[in-house]
Amino acid sequence: MRILIAEDDPVLADGLCRSLRRASYAVDHVKTGSDADSAAITQQYDLMILDIGLPKMSGHEVLKRLRARTSGVNTKLPVLILTAMDGVEDRVRGLDLGADDYMTKPFELAELEARVRALMRRGFAGAPTLIQNGALSFDVSGRTAYLNEEPLELSARELGLLEILVQRAGRLVSKDQLVQHLCQWGDEVSTNAIEVYVHRLRKKLEPGATVTTVRGLGYCLEKAATGADPA
């Protein structure tokens, strides 16, 4: 899962990036509102953490533009406002403009991470928090995976890869889609590297789950049979 942080305080932004990357998220960081607006137009994200007092364009304007778009990427992107503006009117304005959650500074990092997980779940509204595919299960909330009810030991990249594949079980996922969802700016991850991650993940999943390669196109986590067809 990929997160965009729009925050002009370098110390705070660095701490947020480090924390969320340790939690296996891919994280991009911008310092201005105009850069946040541009990133939201061109890149696919699963969540935006947005400061209000940004230079070059306010967070309110970034949010207003985001919610005004009806086509392209990120039209339903969850947004968490993170700001020092703690008045009731500030909260009301942010939520009325389309924010999904609102936190004020200073804050506890554990609470922010919990809210991130909650917004991620909300982004998959209607989808189960525990995805079962035969012997494989994936807890979307806790971001943990199990095979035959035993926890899988996965690297951050392997976990992110499995998360994408299991949510699209039975469907093809291209290498370019995997790169986009797994990698933050500055990462130099080639499609060849994706092949290596898939190979490692496949070995950890077999024989309980199967990742097939569609040569030249991408990968697919085979959907487990739900039972025998009626006679």
C-alpha positions in Angstrom: 0.0 0.0 0.0 1.3 3.5 -0.9 0.9 6.6 1.1 1.5 10.3 0.2 2.6 12.6 3.1 2.2 16.4 2.4 4.1 18.0 5.3 6.5 21.0 5.3 8.1 20.3 8.7 11.2 18.2 7.8 11.6 16.6 11.2 8.0 15.6 11.5 7.9 14.3 7.9 11.0 12.3 8.4 9.6 10.7 11.5 6.3 9.8 9.8 8.1 8.4 6.8 10.3 6.2 8.9 7.4 4.9 11.1 5.1 4.1 8.2 7.9 2.4 6.2 8.7 0.2 9.2 5.0 -0.8 9.0 5.7 -2.0 5.4 4.0 0.9 3.6 5.5 2.6 0.6 5.7 6.3 1.4 6.2 9.4 -0.7 6.8 12.9 0.8 6.1 16.3 -0.6 6.7 19.7 1.1 4.3 22.0 -0.8 0.6 22.0 -1.6 1.3 22.3 -5.3 3.5 19.2 -5.3 0.8 17.3 -3.3 -1.8 18.4 -6.0 0.5 17.2 -8.8 1.3 13.9 -7.1 -2.4 13.2 -6.6 -3.1 13.7 -10.3 -0.2 11.5 -11.6 0.4 8.8 -9.0 -1.9 6.1 -7.5 -2.2 6.2 -3.7 -4.1 4.4 -1.0 -4.0 7.3 1.5 -2.9 10.9 1.8 -1.8 12.5 5.1 -2.3 16.2 4.6 -1.1 19.3 6.5 -3.2 22.4 6.1 -0.5 25.1 6.4 1.5 24.1 3.3 3.4 26.6 1.2 2.4 27.4 -2.5 -1.1 25.9 -2.0 -3.0 25.3 1.3 -4.0 21.9 2.3 -7.7 23.0 2.1 -7.2 23.9 -1.6 -5.4 20.5 -2.2 -8.3 18.7 -0.7 -10.9 20.9 -2.6 -9.2 20.1 -5.9 -8.9 16.4 -5.1 -12.6 16.0 -4.3 -13.6 18.1 -7.4 -12.1 15.5 -9.7 -14.5 12.9 -11.1 -12.0 11.0 -13.3 -8.5 9.7 -13.2 -6.6 8.3 -10.2 -7.4 8.9 -6.6 -10.9 10.1 -7.0 -11.9 8.3 -3.8 -8.5 8.6 -2.0 -8.9 8.6 1.8 -7.4 11.8 3.4 -6.2 12.2 6.9 -5.7 15.9 7.8 -2.8 16.3 10.3 -2.5 19.9 11.4 -1.9 22.3 14.3 -5.2 24.0 13.6 -7.3 22.5 16.4 -10.4 24.8 16.5 -13.8 23.3 16.0 -14.4 25.5 13.0 -11.1 24.2 11.5 -12.2 20.6 12.0 -15.6 21.3 10.5 -14.1 23.0 7.5 -11.7 20.1 6.8 -14.3 17.4 7.2 -16.8 19.4 5.0 -14.2 19.7 2.3 -14.0 15.9 2.2 -11.4 14.8 4.7 -12.0 11.3 6.1 -10.3 12.0 9.4 -8.7 14.9 11.3 -5.8 14.8 13.8 -4.2 17.8 15.5 -0.5 18.3 16.4 1.0 17.2 18.7 -0.1 13.6 18.5 0.8 10.1 19.5 2.4 8.1 16.8 0.6 4.9 17.8 -2.8 6.7 17.4 -1.9 8.0 14.0 -0.8 4.5 12.9 -4.1 3.1 14.2 -6.0 5.7 12.2 -4.0 4.9 9.1 -5.0 1.3 9.4 -8.7 2.2 10.0 -8.7 4.5 6.9 -7.0 1.7 4.8 -9.8 -0.7 5.9 -12.4 2.0 5.0 -10.8 2.3 1.6 -11.8 -1.3 1.0 -15.3 -0.8 2.3 -17.5 -3.8 1.7 -14.4 -6.1 1.5 -13.7 -8.5 4.4 -10.9 -7.6 6.8 -9.8 -11.2 6.7 -9.3 -12.5 3.2 -9.4 -16.3 2.9 -8.1 -18.1 -0.2 -7.8 -21.8 0.5 -5.1 -22.5 3.1 -3.9 -18.9 2.8 -5.5 -16.1 4.8 -4.6 -12.4 5.0 -5.6 -10.0 7.7 -6.0 -6.6 6.0 -6.3 -4.8 9.4 -3.2 -6.3 11.0 -1.4 -6.8 7.7 -0.4 -10.3 8.6 -0.6 -13.5 6.6 -1.1 -17.1 7.5 -0.7 -20.4 5.7 -2.5 -23.4 7.2 -3.1 -21.2 10.2 0.6 -20.7 10.8 2.0 -17.1 10.5 4.1 -16.4 7.4 7.5 -14.7 7.9 7.6 -12.1 5.1 9.8 -9.2 4.3 8.1 -5.8 3.8 8.2 -6.2 0.0 6.9 -9.7 0.1 4.1 -8.6 2.4 3.2 -5.7 0.1 3.3 -8.0 -2.9 1.0 -10.6 -1.2 -1.4 -7.9 -0.1 -1.9 -6.8 -3.7 -2.2 -10.3 -5.1 -4.6 -11.6 -2.5 -6.9 -8.7 -2.9 -7.0 -9.5 -6.6 -7.0 -13.3 -6.4 -7.9 -14.8 -9.7 -7.1 -11.7 -11.6 -3.9 -10.7 -13.5 -1.7 -8.0 -11.9 0.9 -6.5 -14.2 4.5 -5.9 -13.2 4.0 -2.2 -13.7 1.1 -2.2 -11.3 3.2 -4.0 -8.7 6.0 -1.5 -9.0 3.6 1.4 -8.6 2.0 0.0 -5.5 5.1 -1.3 -3.8 7.6 1.5 -4.5 8.1 5.0 -3.2 9.9 7.8 -5.0 13.6 7.2 -5.0 13.3 3.4 -5.2 15.0 2.0 -8.2 13.0 -1.2 -8.5 13.0 -2.9 -11.9 10.6 -5.4 -13.2 13.4 -7.9 -12.8 13.5 -7.2 -9.1 9.7 -7.8 -9.0 10.4 -11.3 -10.5 12.8 -12.0 -7.6 10.3 -10.9 -5.0 7.6 -13.1 -6.6 10.0 -16.1 -6.7 10.7 -15.7 -3.0 7.0 -15.3 -2.1 6.0 -18.2 -4.3 8.4 -20.5 -2.4 7.0 -19.4 1.0 3.4 -20.0 -0.2 3.8 -23.4 -1.8 2.1 -25.8 -1.7 -0.8 -24.0 0.1 -1.2 -21.3 -2.5 0.0 -20.8 -6.1 1.2 -17.6 -7.9 1.3 -18.2 -11.6 3.3 -16.2 -14.1 1.6 -15.0 -17.3 4.6 -14.5 -19.5 5.0 -10.9 -20.6 2.0 -9.7 -18.7 2.2 -10.2 -15.0 1.2 -12.5 -12.1 -1.9 -14.1 -10.7 -2.6 -15.6 -7.3 -4.8 -18.6 -8.2 -8.2 -18.5 -6.6 -8.8 -21.6 -4.4 -11.8 -23.8 -5.2 -14.7 -23.3 -2.9 -16.1 -26.7 -3.3 -17.1 -29.3 -5.8 -19.5 -28.4 -8.6 -23.0 -29.8 -8.2 -23.8 -32.9 -10.3 
